[in-house]
Amino acid sequence: MLEFNLSQFEGMDAFCAAFQRVRDCAVDGSLPLVFWDEFDSAREGRELGWLAPFLAPMQDGTFMEGSLVRPIGRAVFVFAGGTHATMESFKSRAVEIPGAKATDFLSRLRGYIDILGPNQSGPADNSFFVRRALLLRQILQRRAPLLFEDGRVRIDPGIANAFLSVERYVHGSRSMESIVDMSVLSGRSNYSRASLPAAHQLSLHVDADEFLTLVERA
């Protein structure tokens, strides 16, 4: 599996270097699964500027390196957007941008999934509690493995209540990760209230007053 973040690419040299790594996998006899993160980011100031360079790799299995056409071989591409929450949002904006080649790009896709984040998507969305619980557990397993014993996480009920019940995360799942990262958990075997970041830090990612009130309710 290979992962690249297009928002960090400085130009086509980085793009070609990424495809060289994909090609190396194919030469070795592997079937690379390539995750292209933030594929909808700008390139050299042009909105959705990375769509056009993907047309040849997606259609013909080749990419341009200078004046040379390089074959890639078989590969599976997965694109994850960073500026649009749904495919419908991406499509409605992409087709309005001259030169983005959005229609050609979309015609080469073979499927898509709208992945819901931790925020409630609408009044009928009652599963966001479950999404938050699964995401929180995953984040804690990566960031603070000492909190787990026999598959159970040692977390103050008030903190768990706040994470699951706060109305909105400003930056979606990244806000959940940031709150955990700002908490004092290194070497700790319990996520206690004393581990939480200060209110002014929380306010970057949630309504701090609401979050702390939820902590106290449990």
Phi, psi and chi 1 to 4 in degrees:
 res  aa     phi    psi   chi1   chi2   chi3   chi4
   1 MET       -  133.6  179.8  174.1  176.2      -
   2 LEU  -119.8  144.6  -60.1  174.1      -      -
   3 GLU  -133.8  131.8 -178.7  174.5  -14.1      -
   4 PHE  -134.4  141.0  -56.0  101.4      -      -
   5 ASN  -108.6  109.1 -170.9  -43.5      -      -
   6 LEU   -67.7  -23.2  -72.3  160.6      -      -
   7 SER   -67.8  -16.7   68.4      -      -      -
   8 GLN   -97.1   -5.7  -62.6  175.8   -1.5      -
   9 PHE   -74.1  133.5  -77.4   12.1      -      -
  10 GLU   -90.1  -12.9  -64.9 -176.3   -4.2      -
  11 GLY   173.8 -167.9      -      -      -      -
  12 MET   -69.0  -22.9  -71.7  -58.2  -63.6      -
  13 ASP   -61.9  -42.6  -72.7  -15.1      -      -
  14 ALA   -66.7  -37.2      -      -      -      -
  15 PHE   -62.7  -46.4 -174.7   80.9      -      -
  16 CYS   -65.9  -37.8  -69.1      -      -      -
  17 ALA   -63.0  -37.7      -      -      -      -
  18 ALA   -63.3  -43.2      -      -      -      -
  19 PHE   -70.5  -26.0  -88.4   99.5      -      -
  20 GLN   -64.7  -38.1  -76.9  -72.8    7.7      -
  21 ARG   -66.7  -38.7  -69.5 -175.3   59.3 -170.2
  22 VAL   -62.6  -44.4  176.4      -      -      -
  23 ARG   -63.0  -39.3 -173.8  169.4 -177.5 -110.0
  24 ASP   -60.1  -39.1  -70.6  -16.0      -      -
  25 CYS   -62.9  -44.7  -70.7      -      -      -
  26 ALA   -63.2  -39.9      -      -      -      -
  27 VAL   -62.8  -34.9  170.0      -      -      -
  28 ASP   -75.4   -3.6  -70.6  -20.2      -      -
  29 GLY    91.2    7.4      -      -      -      -
  30 SER   -91.3  159.3  -57.1      -      -      -
  31 LEU  -106.1   99.3  177.6   64.0      -      -
  32 PRO   -72.0  135.0   24.3  -31.2      -      -
  33 LEU  -100.7  112.1  174.1   62.3      -      -
  34 VAL  -110.3  119.9 -167.8      -      -      -
  35 PHE  -101.3  113.0 -173.2   82.0      -      -
  36 TRP  -100.8  101.5  -59.2   99.7      -      -
  37 ASP   -85.6  144.0 -161.7    9.2      -      -
  38 GLU    53.0   46.4  -60.4 -164.4   45.8      -
  39 PHE   -64.0  -19.8   77.7   96.6      -      -
  40 ASP   -92.9   17.8   51.9   -3.5      -      -
  41 SER   -79.0  167.3   56.1      -      -      -
  42 ALA   -79.3  154.5      -      -      -      -
  43 ARG  -127.3  119.0  175.8  168.3   71.6   97.9
  44 GLU    52.5   40.6  -62.4  174.7  -10.1      -
  45 GLY    83.4   -0.9      -      -      -      -
  46 ARG   -99.4  121.0  -60.6 -164.1  -54.2  -86.2
  47 GLU   -60.9  133.8 -173.0  177.4   -4.4      -
  48 LEU    56.9   34.5  -59.6 -178.9      -      -
  49 GLY   -71.0  -12.5      -      -      -      -
  50 TRP   -88.9   -5.5  -72.6  110.9      -      -
  51 LEU   -66.1  -47.8  -60.6 -170.7      -      -
  52 ALA   -58.5  -43.7      -      -      -      -
  53 PRO   -63.0  -16.0  -24.1   34.6      -      -
  54 PHE   -85.4  -10.2  -84.3  106.6      -      -
  55 LEU   -63.0  -48.9  -61.1 -176.3      -      -
  56 ALA   -65.6  -45.7      -      -      -      -
  57 PRO   -59.0  -38.3  -25.8   34.8      -      -
  58 MET   -75.3  -33.7  -66.6  168.8   71.2      -
  59 GLN   -88.9  -47.2 -179.4   69.5   30.7      -
  60 ASP  -110.7   -8.5  -55.6  -42.2      -      -
  61 GLY    71.0   31.9      -      -      -      -
  62 THR  -135.2  162.7   62.7      -      -      -
  63 PHE  -142.7  156.9   71.0  100.5      -      -
  64 MET   -93.2  128.0  -66.7  -65.8  -63.1      -
  65 GLU  -121.1   97.2 -174.5  176.7   24.7      -
  66 GLY    68.2 -121.2      -      -      -      -
  67 SER   -99.4    3.8   59.2      -      -      -
  68 LEU   -99.2  141.7  -61.3  176.2      -      -
  69 VAL   -97.5  118.0  178.0      -      -      -
  70 ARG  -106.3  130.1  -58.5  -74.0 -167.2 -172.0
  71 PRO   -76.3  147.3   27.8  -34.0      -      -
  72 ILE  -100.4  -40.3  -60.5  169.0      -      -
  73 GLY    92.3 -174.4      -      -      -      -
  74 ARG   -73.1  139.2  -69.1  173.9   57.4   80.6
  75 ALA  -160.7  156.8      -      -      -      -
  76 VAL  -113.2  123.1  178.0      -      -      -
  77 PHE  -104.0  134.1  -71.1  175.0      -      -
  78 VAL  -122.4  125.2  178.1      -      -      -
  79 PHE  -108.7  130.3  -63.1   93.8      -      -
  80 ALA  -121.2  125.9      -      -      -      -
  81 GLY   -83.9  156.7      -      -      -      -
  82 GLY  -119.7  -10.2      -      -      -      -
  83 THR  -119.9  -10.4   59.6      -      -      -
  84 HIS  -128.0  131.0  -63.8  -86.0      -      -
  85 ALA   -79.3  -23.8      -      -      -      -
  86 THR  -135.5  161.2   65.1      -      -      -
  87 MET   -63.5  -38.9  172.6   60.8   84.0      -
  88 GLU   -61.1  -41.5 -167.7   60.0   37.0      -
  89 SER   -63.9  -42.9  170.4      -      -      -
  90 PHE   -62.9  -47.0  169.5   71.7      -      -
  91 LYS   -62.5  -44.4  -73.1  168.0   60.0  177.1
  92 SER   -63.5  -32.6   62.3      -      -      -
  93 ARG   -84.9  -41.9  174.9   57.4 -175.6  155.6
  94 ALA   -60.9  -41.9      -      -      -      -
  95 VAL   -70.1  -12.6  -63.1      -      -      -
  96 GLU   -86.7   -9.3  -63.9  175.6   -8.5      -
  97 ILE   -96.9  112.8  -57.9  173.8      -      -
  98 PRO   -62.4  136.1  -18.8   31.4      -      -
  99 GLY    81.7   -3.7      -      -      -      -
 100 ALA   -76.1  -17.5      -      -      -      -
 101 LYS    61.0   32.7  -59.6  -70.1 -175.0  179.9
 102 ALA   -63.4  -41.3      -      -      -      -
 103 THR   -62.3  -42.7  -59.1      -      -      -
 104 ASP   -64.0  -41.3  -68.2  -25.6      -      -
 105 PHE   -62.7  -47.5  178.4   84.6      -      -
 106 LEU   -62.7  -34.6  -70.3  165.8      -      -
 107 SER   -68.6  -17.0   70.6      -      -      -
 108 ARG   -93.7   -7.5  -73.1  160.7  169.2   77.7
 109 LEU   -76.3  150.4  -63.1  178.2      -      -
 110 ARG  -114.9    2.9  -63.3  -62.9 -180.0  -96.9
 111 GLY   167.6  165.5      -      -      -      -
 112 TYR  -155.6  159.2   73.6   91.0      -      -
 113 ILE  -136.0  128.1  -57.7  173.2      -      -
 114 ASP   -85.5  107.6  -72.1  -25.6      -      -
 115 ILE   -90.8  118.3  -60.8  176.7      -      -
 116 LEU   -77.8  140.3  -64.0  175.6      -      -
 117 GLY   -89.6 -163.5      -      -      -      -
 118 PRO   -77.7  -11.7   27.9  -34.8      -      -
 119 ASN   -85.7  148.5  -70.1  -31.3      -      -
 120 GLN   -67.8  125.6 -170.7  174.7   18.8      -
 121 SER   -81.9  -14.6   62.3      -      -      -
 122 GLY   176.0  172.5      -      -      -      -
 123 PRO   -57.4  -30.4  -22.2   32.8      -      -
 124 ALA   -84.8   -5.4      -      -      -      -
 125 ASP   -84.9   95.9  178.8   16.5      -      -
 126 ASN  -101.3    1.8  -63.9  -43.2      -      -
 127 SER   -94.9    1.5   63.3      -      -      -
 128 PHE   -65.5  -26.4   72.6  100.3      -      -
 129 PHE   -61.7  -42.8  -72.3  107.2      -      -
 130 VAL   -66.9  -43.1  177.0      -      -      -
 131 ARG   -59.5  -42.6  -63.7 -161.0  -58.3  -87.1
 132 ARG   -64.1  -42.4  -71.2 -178.7  176.5 -174.1
 133 ALA   -62.9  -45.3      -      -      -      -
 134 LEU   -64.5  -41.6  -67.7  171.4      -      -
 135 LEU   -67.1  -43.6 -177.6   57.2      -      -
 136 LEU   -61.2  -44.2  178.4   60.1      -      -
 137 ARG   -60.4  -43.3 -178.3  179.7 -179.4   85.6
 138 GLN   -63.4  -43.3 -178.0 -174.3   59.2      -
 139 ILE   -63.4  -44.5  -66.4  169.2      -      -
 140 LEU   -66.3  -35.4  -68.6  175.6      -      -
 141 GLN   -62.7  -36.4  -76.7  177.2  -34.6      -
 142 ARG   -78.7  -43.1  -67.6 -160.0  -46.3  -93.6
 143 ARG   -89.9  -30.5  -56.7  -69.4 -151.5  -85.0
 144 ALA  -142.6   68.5      -      -      -      -
 145 PRO   -63.3  -21.4   22.0  -33.1      -      -
 146 LEU   -68.5  -13.9  -66.1  179.5      -      -
 147 LEU   -73.7  -12.3  -62.2 -179.5      -      -
 148 PHE  -100.5  138.4  -71.6   82.3      -      -
 149 GLU  -145.6  122.1 -177.5  178.9   17.5      -
 150 ASP    54.7   38.6  -63.2  -31.9      -      -
 151 GLY    81.1   -4.1      -      -      -      -
 152 ARG  -106.4  144.3  -62.8  175.0   65.9   87.4
 153 VAL   -99.6  133.0   59.0      -      -      -
 154 ARG   -89.8   99.5  -67.4 -175.1  -69.7  -95.9
 155 ILE  -138.1  137.7 -177.0  171.5      -      -
 156 ASP   -56.8  132.1 -177.1  -77.6      -      -
 157 PRO   -56.8  -33.7  -24.3   33.7      -      -
 158 GLY   -66.6  -39.0      -      -      -      -
 159 ILE   -66.8  -43.7  -64.0  176.3      -      -
 160 ALA   -60.1  -42.4      -      -      -      -
 161 ASN   -60.9  -42.1  178.6   53.0      -      -
 162 ALA   -65.9  -44.9      -      -      -      -
 163 PHE   -60.3  -38.7  -91.3  109.1      -      -
 164 LEU   -84.1  -25.7  -61.9 -179.1      -      -
 165 SER  -110.4  -14.1  -56.3      -      -      -
 166 VAL   -57.2  144.2   69.9      -      -      -
 167 GLU   -62.5  -42.8 -178.3  177.0   -6.0      -
 168 ARG  -153.9  140.9  177.7  176.3  175.3  -90.6
 169 TYR   -99.5  124.2  -71.7   96.1      -      -
 170 VAL   -57.5  -44.2  176.8      -      -      -
 171 HIS  -115.0   31.9  -55.4  -65.3      -      -
 172 GLY    60.6 -137.7      -      -      -      -
 173 SER   -62.4  -28.3   59.5      -      -      -
 174 ARG   -65.2  -31.2  -69.4  177.5 -176.9  173.6
 175 SER   -68.6  -39.4  -74.3      -      -      -
 176 MET   -61.0  -45.0  -67.7 -173.0   73.7      -
 177 GLU   -61.9  -40.4  -69.2 -179.9  -21.0      -
 178 SER   -66.2  -39.8  -65.0      -      -      -
 179 ILE   -63.2  -41.9  -66.8  171.9      -      -
 180 VAL   -64.5  -44.3  171.5      -      -      -
 181 ASP   -62.1  -35.1  -73.4  -18.4      -      -
 182 MET   -80.2  -13.8  -67.1 -173.2  -63.2      -
 183 SER   -75.3  152.1  -62.0      -      -      -
 184 VAL   -87.4   93.3 -177.9      -      -      -
 185 LEU  -123.4   -6.5  -63.9  175.1      -      -
 186 SER   -62.2  122.1  178.7      -      -      -
 187 GLY    75.7    0.7      -      -      -      -
 188 ARG   -88.8  145.2  -57.7  -69.7  179.4   90.8
 189 SER  -106.6    4.2   59.5      -      -      -
 190 ASN  -147.9  134.2 -175.2   61.8      -      -
 191 TYR   -89.1   92.8 -162.2  164.0      -      -
 192 SER   -98.4  169.8   66.3      -      -      -
 193 ARG   -64.4  -28.8  -59.7 -176.6 -174.9 -168.8
 194 ALA   -67.9  -16.8      -      -      -      -
 195 SER   -82.7  -14.3  -59.6      -      -      -
 196 LEU   -66.7  148.9  -74.4  172.0      -      -
 197 PRO   -70.3  167.7   23.9  -31.9      -      -
 198 ALA   -67.4  159.0      -      -      -      -
 199 ALA   -58.2  -39.7      -      -      -      -
 200 HIS   -67.6  -25.7   72.1  -84.6      -      -
 201 GLN   -76.6  -42.0  -67.8  177.2  -69.3      -
 202 LEU   -59.1  -35.0  -73.9  170.8      -      -
 203 SER   -65.8  -14.3   65.6      -      -      -
 204 LEU   -72.0  -19.7  -64.2  170.6      -      -
 205 HIS  -128.0  -20.5  -60.1  -78.1      -      -
 206 VAL  -147.2  173.0  -69.1      -      -      -
 207 ASP   -73.1  105.9 -177.6  -39.7      -      -
 208 ALA   -61.3  -41.5      -      -      -      -
 209 ASP   -62.0  -44.0  -69.0  -23.0      -      -
 210 GLU   -63.9  -44.7  179.5 -162.1    6.3      -
 211 PHE   -60.6  -47.0 -170.2   92.1      -      -
 212 LEU   -70.4  -32.0  -66.6  172.5      -      -
 213 THR   -64.6  -40.4  -62.9      -      -      -
 214 LEU   -64.6  -34.8  -69.6  166.8      -      -
 215 VAL   -61.4  -43.1  169.9      -      -      -
 216 GLU   -73.9  -21.9  -63.4  -62.3  -32.6      -
 217 ARG   -71.3  -29.7  -78.1 -178.5 -176.9  172.2
 218 ALA   -83.8      -      -      -      -      -
